[in-house]
Amino acid sequence: MAVNSVNGFNAISPIVFDRNVPNTENKGLNFAEIFNNAINSVNDLQIQSKELTENLAVGRTDNIHEVLIAGEKAEVALQLTMQIRNKILDAYSEIMRMQI
């Protein structure tokens, strides 16, 4: 059984990092702004779900699928937010237990 050699490794070009990437540290949002925007987004989803549910109950809409999807989006977003909050509190507690 003949084994053919593998050729073509020299054809692979090395990875070149772009040194001209702009500095985004000063342009970006800080953690508080990012977290605030996320909380506002979750709140908007909750409000939208509530409005669609009220419209369904009153009879202004017949699209139950849209109402259920909006409700699930709001629930998943809230659960994710609560898990992130729990992780942040756990990390804070761990930092506070550290000895200097």
DRENDO-1510 file (C-alpha; in Angstrom, 1 decimal, always signed):
<recs>
REC; n; res; u; v; w
REC; 1; MET; +0.0; +0.0; +0.0 .
REC; 2; ALA; +1.5; +3.3; -1.1 .
REC; 3; VAL; +1.3; +6.3; +1.1 .
REC; 4; ASN; +1.3; +9.6; -0.8 .
REC; 5; SER; +3.0; +12.6; +0.8 .
REC; 6; VAL; +1.0; +15.6; +1.8 .
REC; 7; ASN; +2.0; +18.7; -0.2 .
REC; 8; GLY; +0.8; +22.2; +0.0 .
REC; 9; PHE; +1.7; +23.2; +3.5 .
REC; 10; ASN; +3.9; +26.0; +2.2 .
REC; 11; ALA; +0.9; +27.5; +0.4 .
REC; 12; ILE; -0.8; +28.4; +3.7 .
REC; 13; SER; -0.1; +32.0; +4.4 .
REC; 14; PRO; +0.7; +33.1; +7.9 .
REC; 15; ILE; -1.8; +35.1; +9.9 .
REC; 16; VAL; -1.1; +38.8; +9.8 .
REC; 17; PHE; -2.5; +41.0; +12.6 .
REC; 18; ASP; -3.7; +44.4; +11.6 .
REC; 19; ARG; -1.9; +46.9; +13.7 .
REC; 20; ASN; -4.0; +49.8; +12.4 .
REC; 21; VAL; -7.1; +48.8; +14.4 .
REC; 22; PRO; -8.6; +51.9; +16.0 .
REC; 23; ASN; -8.5; +52.2; +19.8 .
REC; 24; THR; -12.1; +51.5; +20.9 .
REC; 25; GLU; -11.5; +51.7; +24.7 .
REC; 26; ASN; -12.4; +55.4; +24.9 .
REC; 27; LYS; -15.2; +55.2; +22.4 .
REC; 28; GLY; -17.1; +52.3; +23.9 .
REC; 29; LEU; -19.7; +52.2; +26.5 .
REC; 30; ASN; -18.9; +51.4; +30.1 .
REC; 31; PHE; -20.4; +48.5; +32.0 .
REC; 32; ALA; -23.1; +50.6; +33.7 .
REC; 33; GLU; -24.4; +51.9; +30.3 .
REC; 34; ILE; -24.4; +48.5; +28.7 .
REC; 35; PHE; -26.2; +47.0; +31.7 .
REC; 36; ASN; -28.7; +49.9; +31.8 .
REC; 37; ASN; -29.4; +49.4; +28.0 .
REC; 38; ALA; -30.0; +45.7; +28.6 .
REC; 39; ILE; -32.4; +46.3; +31.5 .
REC; 40; ASN; -34.3; +48.8; +29.4 .
REC; 41; SER; -34.5; +46.3; +26.5 .
REC; 42; VAL; -35.9; +43.7; +28.9 .
REC; 43; ASN; -38.4; +46.3; +30.2 .
REC; 44; ASP; -39.5; +47.1; +26.7 .
REC; 45; LEU; -40.1; +43.4; +25.9 .
REC; 46; GLN; -42.2; +43.1; +29.1 .
REC; 47; ILE; -44.2; +46.2; +28.2 .
REC; 48; GLN; -44.8; +44.9; +24.6 .
REC; 49; SER; -45.9; +41.5; +25.9 .
REC; 50; LYS; -48.3; +43.2; +28.4 .
REC; 51; GLU; -49.8; +45.4; +25.6 .
REC; 52; LEU; -50.3; +42.4; +23.2 .
REC; 53; THR; -51.9; +40.3; +26.0 .
REC; 54; GLU; -54.3; +43.2; +26.8 .
REC; 55; ASN; -55.1; +43.6; +23.2 .
REC; 56; LEU; -55.9; +39.9; +22.9 .
REC; 57; ALA; -58.0; +39.9; +26.0 .
REC; 58; VAL; -60.0; +42.9; +24.8 .
REC; 59; GLY; -60.4; +41.4; +21.3 .
REC; 60; ARG; -58.4; +44.0; +19.3 .
REC; 61; THR; -56.1; +41.2; +17.9 .
REC; 62; ASP; -56.7; +37.7; +16.8 .
REC; 63; ASN; -53.0; +36.7; +16.4 .
REC; 64; ILE; -52.4; +34.5; +19.4 .
REC; 65; HIS; -49.1; +33.3; +18.0 .
REC; 66; GLU; -47.7; +36.9; +18.1 .
REC; 67; VAL; -48.9; +37.3; +21.7 .
REC; 68; LEU; -47.3; +34.0; +22.8 .
REC; 69; ILE; -44.0; +34.7; +21.1 .
REC; 70; ALA; -43.8; +38.1; +22.7 .
REC; 71; GLY; -44.6; +36.6; +26.1 .
REC; 72; GLU; -41.9; +33.9; +25.7 .
REC; 73; LYS; -39.3; +36.5; +24.5 .
REC; 74; ALA; -40.1; +38.6; +27.6 .
REC; 75; GLU; -39.8; +35.6; +29.9 .
REC; 76; VAL; -36.5; +34.4; +28.4 .
REC; 77; ALA; -35.1; +37.9; +28.5 .
REC; 78; LEU; -36.1; +38.3; +32.2 .
REC; 79; GLN; -34.7; +34.9; +33.1 .
REC; 80; LEU; -31.4; +35.7; +31.4 .
REC; 81; THR; -31.2; +39.0; +33.2 .
REC; 82; MET; -31.9; +37.4; +36.5 .
REC; 83; GLN; -29.1; +34.8; +35.9 .
REC; 84; ILE; -26.7; +37.6; +35.0 .
REC; 85; ARG; -27.6; +39.5; +38.1 .
REC; 86; ASN; -27.1; +36.3; +40.2 .
REC; 87; LYS; -23.6; +35.8; +38.6 .
REC; 88; ILE; -22.7; +39.4; +39.3 .
REC; 89; LEU; -23.8; +39.1; +42.9 .
REC; 90; ASP; -21.9; +35.8; +43.3 .
REC; 91; ALA; -18.7; +37.4; +41.9 .
REC; 92; TYR; -19.1; +40.4; +44.2 .
REC; 93; SER; -19.5; +38.1; +47.2 .
REC; 94; GLU; -16.5; +36.2; +46.2 .
REC; 95; ILE; -14.4; +39.3; +45.8 .
REC; 96; MET; -15.6; +40.5; +49.2 .
REC; 97; ARG; -14.5; +37.2; +50.8 .
REC; 98; MET; -11.0; +37.6; +49.4 .
REC; 99; GLN; -8.2; +38.5; +51.9 .
REC; 100; ILE; -5.8; +41.2; +51.0 .
</recs>
